Amino acid sequence: MLFALVCASAASPALADNPGYNRPGLSFSPSVLDLGDVTLEQGLPDWTRGRDDGVTSSTYTADTSLRIGLGHQLEVELGDSFYNHLHMSGDGDNESSTGRGDSSVALKYALPSPFKQLTWGLLGSMEFTDGKPAFRNDDKTYQLGMAANWQLDDKNTLGGYINDSRMGGRDSDTFSINENHALTSQLSVYVEFAVEHDPDNGNGTLAGGGLAWAVTPNVQLDASVRHRISGYANDWEAGLGASVYFGH
């Protein structure tokens, strides 16, 4: 169904007021949709690989995010991962599991900017515990993040992102910086560096990058990859995705 929508949108007239997409990368777009506008963002899928106590785990996740503009610099985001696959091996075990993950709801607010070059916003979310046991969090997760972009020139943008995630009375934090460069009017690349803090295992760092290709003004394809540099973090994180802006 997603690819049918992509093809239909690719053939439709261009929509001039597309504010951008949250994919790819750890951060999110600080801009919001106009009232009644709709965007669908889909992982095709995203992949993580980590190792803990001698056990290697690989997870494939097809995250879906439906964004709806509410007006007054607000948008609501409804999330789910209808397909997940986990494979664990090592220490004498070899197990696999497939199923749906937890759903979420989020609210984004585009902050007023004192500078023309600056766009920034807040994103608060709540993730439920309604997925299959292998992909379900132990408790509801509450997150609050802030993203900011500074337009350096016509082709380069510097971004920053900070997020606090609270589950079961314990906090995990992520901080990242990124630089985006437009190769053409349709193709852009970015690099990012991130620091993650886990309450049980301390800090970890990752670095990576990716690209975004505007197939049409309202359809984007993306690819990204990150690798652990130090500390406690996933060894690899990567993903492919498609985003479609429908307007209203």
Backbone torsions as a table, in degrees:
resi	resn	phi	psi	omega
1	MET	NA	-39.8	-180.0
2	LEU	-59.0	-47.1	-177.5
3	PHE	-68.5	-29.5	174.0
4	ALA	-64.9	-40.5	178.3
5	LEU	-67.0	-40.2	178.2
6	VAL	-60.1	-46.5	-179.3
7	CYS	-64.0	-40.2	179.0
8	ALA	-65.2	-41.0	-179.5
9	SER	-69.7	-36.4	-179.7
10	ALA	-62.8	-27.6	-179.1
11	ALA	-90.1	-7.3	-177.2
12	SER	-85.5	165.3	178.6
13	PRO	-62.3	151.4	179.6
14	ALA	-65.1	144.2	176.8
15	LEU	-108.2	117.8	-167.7
16	ALA	-77.6	-20.7	-172.2
17	ASP	-103.6	29.8	176.4
18	ASN	-65.2	119.1	-176.1
19	PRO	-85.3	-1.5	-179.2
20	GLY	107.0	177.9	-172.6
21	TYR	-124.4	157.3	174.8
22	ASN	-75.4	-31.3	176.5
23	ARG	-79.5	155.2	-12.8
24	PRO	-92.5	-173.4	176.5
25	GLY	96.3	171.1	-178.4
26	LEU	-74.2	-31.3	-177.1
27	SER	-78.6	-174.7	175.6
28	PHE	-135.4	160.6	176.7
29	SER	-69.5	124.5	179.5
30	PRO	-73.6	-10.4	178.4
31	SER	-82.6	154.9	-179.2
32	VAL	-118.2	160.9	176.7
33	LEU	-74.8	150.5	173.6
34	ASP	-70.2	163.7	-178.5
35	LEU	-53.6	123.3	177.7
36	GLY	85.8	-9.7	178.2
37	ASP	-73.2	151.5	-176.6
38	VAL	-134.0	137.5	174.1
39	THR	-132.0	137.6	174.9
40	LEU	-113.2	127.3	178.0
41	GLU	-122.9	130.0	-169.9
42	GLN	-134.9	127.3	171.1
43	GLY	-77.9	144.2	-170.5
44	LEU	-127.3	34.9	-3.8
45	PRO	-107.2	-171.1	168.5
46	ASP	-98.4	152.5	-172.2
47	TRP	-137.0	136.8	173.3
48	THR	-129.5	147.2	177.6
49	ARG	-137.1	125.6	-179.7
50	GLY	-141.0	169.7	-179.1
51	ARG	-138.1	130.1	-177.7
52	ASP	-147.0	125.3	179.2
53	ASP	52.5	41.6	176.3
54	GLY	80.8	1.4	-179.9
55	VAL	-110.1	126.2	177.5
56	THR	-97.3	130.1	179.9
57	SER	-123.8	136.9	175.0
58	SER	-123.2	130.0	-177.8
59	THR	-126.0	129.7	174.6
60	TYR	-110.0	127.6	-174.8
61	THR	-133.0	124.8	176.1
62	ALA	-100.0	78.4	-179.0
63	ASP	-70.1	140.6	175.8
64	THR	-122.5	131.8	177.0
65	SER	-129.8	124.2	176.5
66	LEU	-109.0	115.8	-178.6
67	ARG	-105.4	135.4	-177.4
68	ILE	-132.9	125.4	178.6
69	GLY	-74.5	133.5	-178.8
70	LEU	-106.8	-6.9	-173.8
71	GLY	81.5	171.3	179.3
72	HIS	57.3	37.0	177.9
73	GLN	64.0	28.3	-179.0
74	LEU	-124.1	149.2	169.0
75	GLU	-145.0	149.7	176.0
76	VAL	-105.9	144.1	-179.7
77	GLU	-127.6	124.6	178.6
78	LEU	-107.8	124.4	-174.7
79	GLY	-122.7	151.7	175.3
80	ASP	-160.9	161.0	172.4
81	SER	-130.5	94.2	-173.4
82	PHE	-72.9	-19.9	178.4
83	TYR	-131.3	126.8	173.5
84	ASN	-138.5	143.6	175.0
85	HIS	-135.9	126.2	-179.1
86	LEU	-118.7	129.7	175.0
87	HIS	-125.6	126.5	-179.3
88	MET	-122.3	134.5	-179.3
89	SER	-144.2	153.9	179.5
90	GLY	116.0	160.2	179.8
91	ASP	55.6	34.0	177.8
92	GLY	82.9	1.1	-178.9
93	ASP	-109.3	152.2	174.8
94	ASN	-153.0	93.8	-172.1
95	GLU	-126.9	150.2	176.0
96	SER	-136.2	150.6	176.9
97	SER	-148.5	144.5	-179.9
98	THR	-133.9	140.1	178.0
99	GLY	169.3	-175.8	-177.8
100	ARG	-84.0	147.0	176.4
101	GLY	-97.8	-172.6	-178.7
102	ASP	-73.1	150.4	174.6
103	SER	-95.0	164.8	-177.9
104	SER	-149.3	160.8	172.9
105	VAL	-136.1	139.5	-176.2
106	ALA	-140.1	156.6	176.6
107	LEU	-129.5	127.1	179.0
108	LYS	-111.0	140.1	177.9
109	TYR	-127.8	124.2	177.5
110	ALA	-84.3	114.4	-177.0
111	LEU	-72.5	145.5	175.4
112	PRO	-65.2	139.3	-174.2
113	SER	-108.1	132.7	176.3
114	PRO	-82.5	-8.7	-177.7
115	PHE	-128.9	144.7	179.9
116	LYS	-64.4	-34.1	-176.2
117	GLN	-78.0	-13.8	-172.3
118	LEU	-102.9	129.7	166.6
119	THR	-125.7	134.4	-179.5
120	TRP	-149.8	157.0	-175.5
121	GLY	-161.6	165.8	178.9
122	LEU	-114.6	144.9	177.6
123	LEU	-135.4	114.7	176.6
124	GLY	-111.6	137.9	-176.0
125	SER	-142.7	160.3	173.1
126	MET	-132.7	127.8	179.2
127	GLU	-108.6	128.1	-175.7
128	PHE	-85.5	179.0	-179.8
129	THR	-118.7	60.9	-174.0
130	ASP	-118.4	11.8	179.1
131	GLY	-88.3	179.1	175.2
132	LYS	-64.1	145.3	-174.4
133	PRO	-47.8	-40.0	-177.8
134	ALA	-65.4	-20.5	-175.7
135	PHE	-121.7	13.7	-175.9
136	ARG	-100.3	136.5	173.1
137	ASN	-71.5	154.1	179.9
138	ASP	-68.7	-32.7	-179.7
139	ASP	-138.3	165.1	173.2
140	LYS	-59.5	144.0	-178.7
141	THR	-113.9	130.7	178.6
142	TYR	-114.9	131.3	-178.3
143	GLN	-129.2	145.5	172.5
144	LEU	-136.6	121.4	-178.4
145	GLY	-129.2	156.5	174.4
146	MET	-131.4	133.9	176.6
147	ALA	-123.7	142.7	178.7
148	ALA	-139.7	137.6	176.6
149	ASN	-123.2	135.6	176.4
150	TRP	-119.1	118.1	-178.4
151	GLN	-78.4	107.3	-178.2
152	LEU	-74.3	-43.8	176.9
153	ASP	-159.7	-164.9	-175.6
154	ASP	-63.9	-24.1	-173.8
155	LYS	-116.0	-12.0	-172.0
156	ASN	-125.9	135.8	178.8
157	THR	-133.5	133.3	176.4
158	LEU	-104.3	132.0	-176.4
159	GLY	-128.9	155.1	175.3
160	GLY	-137.5	151.6	-175.4
161	TYR	-148.5	135.6	174.9
162	ILE	-138.8	138.3	-175.3
163	ASN	-145.5	137.1	173.7
164	ASP	-114.8	129.3	-180.0
165	SER	-118.7	124.1	-175.8
166	ARG	-118.9	122.7	178.3
167	MET	-141.1	127.8	179.3
168	GLY	60.4	32.7	178.9
169	GLY	78.5	9.1	-178.9
170	ARG	-123.8	144.7	-173.5
171	ASP	-111.9	135.5	170.0
172	SER	-116.5	142.8	-174.5
173	ASP	-128.9	148.1	176.8
174	THR	-133.3	134.9	173.3
175	PHE	-132.0	133.9	178.7
176	SER	-144.2	153.8	171.2
177	ILE	-125.6	149.7	-178.4
178	ASN	-148.2	156.7	175.5
179	GLU	-132.3	126.2	-177.4
180	ASN	-110.6	135.0	-179.8
181	HIS	-127.7	127.5	178.1
182	ALA	-85.5	112.6	176.7
183	LEU	-74.2	-42.5	175.8
184	THR	-140.1	-176.1	177.4
185	SER	-69.2	-16.1	-178.1
186	GLN	-112.6	-21.5	-173.4
187	LEU	-121.9	129.2	177.1
188	SER	-133.9	153.5	178.0
189	VAL	-126.8	158.3	178.1
190	TYR	-146.9	157.9	170.4
191	VAL	-126.5	150.8	179.1
192	GLU	-146.8	154.6	175.9
193	PHE	-130.9	134.9	-174.1
194	ALA	-134.0	147.3	171.9
195	VAL	-120.5	128.1	179.2
196	GLU	-118.4	141.6	177.0
197	HIS	-120.1	124.7	176.3
198	ASP	-110.3	131.8	-174.5
199	PRO	-63.7	-23.4	-179.0
200	ASP	-97.4	-27.4	-170.9
201	ASN	-121.0	1.7	177.0
202	GLY	83.8	-152.1	-172.1
203	ASN	-96.5	154.8	172.6
204	GLY	-145.3	155.1	179.0
205	THR	-126.8	146.9	178.2
206	LEU	-137.5	155.7	174.5
207	ALA	-142.7	149.9	-179.9
208	GLY	-177.9	-158.4	-178.7
209	GLY	-175.4	-172.9	-179.4
210	GLY	-178.1	-170.1	179.8
211	LEU	-144.2	156.2	176.0
212	ALA	-132.1	131.9	-177.2
213	TRP	-120.2	115.1	176.8
214	ALA	-81.2	92.7	-179.6
215	VAL	-60.2	-42.5	171.3
216	THR	-138.0	173.5	177.3
217	PRO	-60.5	-16.1	-179.2
218	ASN	-124.8	16.2	174.9
219	VAL	-136.5	128.0	178.3
220	GLN	-127.0	138.2	169.9
221	LEU	-111.3	145.5	-177.3
222	ASP	-140.6	159.0	174.7
223	ALA	-146.6	142.9	-178.2
224	SER	-151.5	159.4	176.7
225	VAL	-153.8	142.8	174.8
226	ARG	-136.4	150.2	-179.9
227	HIS	-133.7	141.7	178.6
228	ARG	-67.3	134.5	176.1
229	ILE	-100.8	-44.4	-177.9
230	SER	-156.5	163.3	172.7
231	GLY	70.6	-158.4	-176.0
232	TYR	-93.2	110.5	178.2
233	ALA	-165.4	167.1	174.2
234	ASN	-61.4	142.6	177.8
235	ASP	-64.3	-43.2	-179.7
236	TRP	-139.3	144.9	170.6
237	GLU	-138.4	130.6	-178.5
238	ALA	-150.5	166.0	-179.7
239	GLY	-170.8	155.6	168.8
240	LEU	-123.1	147.9	-178.1
241	GLY	-156.2	164.2	174.6
242	ALA	-134.7	139.1	178.9
243	SER	-130.6	137.1	-177.8
244	VAL	-128.6	125.7	176.8
245	TYR	-100.7	119.4	-175.4
246	PHE	-97.5	-13.1	-174.1
247	GLY	67.3	-143.6	177.9
248	HIS	-152.6	NA	NA
